[in-house]
C-alpha cells in the first residue's frame, strides 16, 4: 500500500477525511430523504406547524378583541380605507383648483434645459505656428545618473 499523502502537506489527510465524510453524509441524506416515511414525517410536521400557527393567530385575535385592541387584519382594513379617503380628497382638491383629474396627467414633464449647439465661427485656414521651444518633460522624482 502506497502512501498518497505528501509529508510536506500535513492537512492533506484531514482534507481527504473531510471529503469522504461529506460524501458519505450526502449519500445517507439523499437515501433518507427519498424514502416515503421521511416524506410523510415532513408532511406531518409541516401540517402541525401550520395548524399551530393558525391556532395562535386565532388566539391572539380573540385576546386582542377581549382587550378592545385592533387586530392586524383590522389595521390593514383601516389603512386601506384611509388610503381611499386620501385619494378621494386629493381628487376633490384637484377639481377645486381646476387641475386635471388623474394624478398621472398632473405630473409635469422634465424641464428642457439643454440648448442646441450654436454654429461655431469659421476656423482660420492656416494652422497655428508651432512653439519655439519644445515643452520640458520631468521624470517622476528621479535624477539623471
C-alpha positions in Angstrom: 0.0 0.0 0.0 1.4 3.3 -1.0 1.0 6.5 1.0 -0.8 9.0 -1.2 -0.3 11.9 1.2 2.7 14.1 0.9 4.8 14.5 4.1 5.1 18.2 3.2 1.3 18.8 3.4 0.1 17.8 6.9 -3.5 18.9 6.1 -3.9 16.6 3.1 -5.1 13.7 5.3 -7.6 16.0 7.0 -8.9 17.2 3.7 -9.3 13.7 2.4 -11.1 12.5 5.6 -13.4 15.6 5.4 -14.2 14.9 1.7 -15.0 11.2 2.5 -17.2 12.2 5.4 -19.1 14.8 3.3 -19.6 12.2 0.5 -20.9 9.5 3.0 -23.2 12.0 4.7 -24.6 13.3 1.4 -25.3 9.7 0.2 -27.1 8.9 3.5 -29.1 12.1 3.5 -30.2 11.5 -0.1 -31.3 7.9 0.6 -33.1 9.1 3.7 -34.9 12.0 2.1 -36.0 9.8 -0.8 -37.9 7.4 1.5 -41.6 7.5 2.0 -41.5 7.6 5.8 -39.3 10.7 5.7 -41.7 12.4 3.3 -44.7 11.5 5.4 -42.9 12.7 8.6 -42.0 16.0 6.9 -45.6 16.4 5.7 -47.0 15.8 9.1 -44.5 18.2 10.7 -45.5 21.0 8.3 -49.2 20.3 8.9 -48.6 20.5 12.6 -46.7 23.7 12.3 -49.3 25.4 10.1 -52.1 24.3 12.4 -50.3 25.6 15.5 -49.6 28.9 13.7 -53.3 29.3 12.7 -54.4 28.5 16.2 -52.0 31.0 17.7 -53.3 33.7 15.3 -56.9 33.0 16.2 -56.0 33.0 19.9 -54.2 36.4 19.6 -57.2 37.8 17.7 -59.6 36.7 20.5 -57.2 38.1 23.1 -56.9 41.4 21.4 -60.6 41.6 20.9 -61.2 40.9 24.5 -58.8 43.8 25.4 -60.6 46.0 22.9 -57.5 46.4 20.7 -57.4 46.1 16.9 -56.0 43.0 15.3 -53.6 43.0 12.3 -56.5 42.5 9.9 -58.4 45.4 11.4 -55.3 47.7 11.0 -54.9 46.6 7.3 -58.6 47.3 6.6 -58.3 50.7 8.3 -55.2 51.5 6.3 -56.9 50.7 3.0 -59.9 52.9 4.0 -57.6 55.8 4.9 -55.8 55.4 1.5 -59.1 55.6 -0.4 -60.2 58.6 1.6 -56.9 60.3 0.9 -57.2 59.6 -2.8 -60.7 60.9 -2.8 -59.7 64.1 -1.1 -56.8 64.6 -3.5 -59.2 64.3 -6.4 -61.6 66.8 -4.8 -58.7 69.3 -4.2 -57.6 69.0 -7.9 -61.1 69.5 -9.1 -61.5 72.7 -7.0 -58.2 74.0 -8.2 -59.1 73.3 -11.8 -56.3 70.8 -12.4 -56.5 67.5 -14.3 -58.5 64.7 -12.6 -55.9 62.0 -12.8 -52.6 62.2 -10.9 -50.6 60.9 -13.9 -51.8 63.8 -16.1 -50.9 66.3 -13.3 -47.2 65.3 -13.1 -45.1 67.8 -15.1 -42.6 66.5 -17.6 -38.9 67.0 -17.2 -37.5 70.5 -17.8 -35.7 71.0 -21.0 -32.6 73.0 -20.0 -30.2 71.7 -22.7 -29.8 74.1 -25.6 -28.9 73.0 -29.2 -25.3 73.7 -30.1 -24.7 77.1 -31.7 -22.9 77.4 -35.0 -19.2 77.9 -34.5 -17.4 80.6 -36.4 -15.3 79.6 -39.3 -11.8 78.4 -38.3 -8.8 80.0 -39.8 -7.3 78.2 -42.8 -3.7 78.3 -41.7 -2.7 76.2 -38.7 -1.2 77.9 -35.7 2.6 78.3 -35.5 4.5 75.7 -33.5 6.0 76.9 -30.2 9.6 78.0 -30.5 10.9 75.7 -27.7 9.7 72.2 -27.0 8.0 71.6 -23.7 10.1 70.4 -20.8 9.5 66.9 -19.5 10.1 65.9 -16.0 10.9 62.5 -14.7 8.9 61.2 -11.7 11.3 62.1 -8.9 14.4 60.5 -10.4 17.6 62.4 -11.0 19.7 61.7 -14.1 22.6 59.3 -13.3 
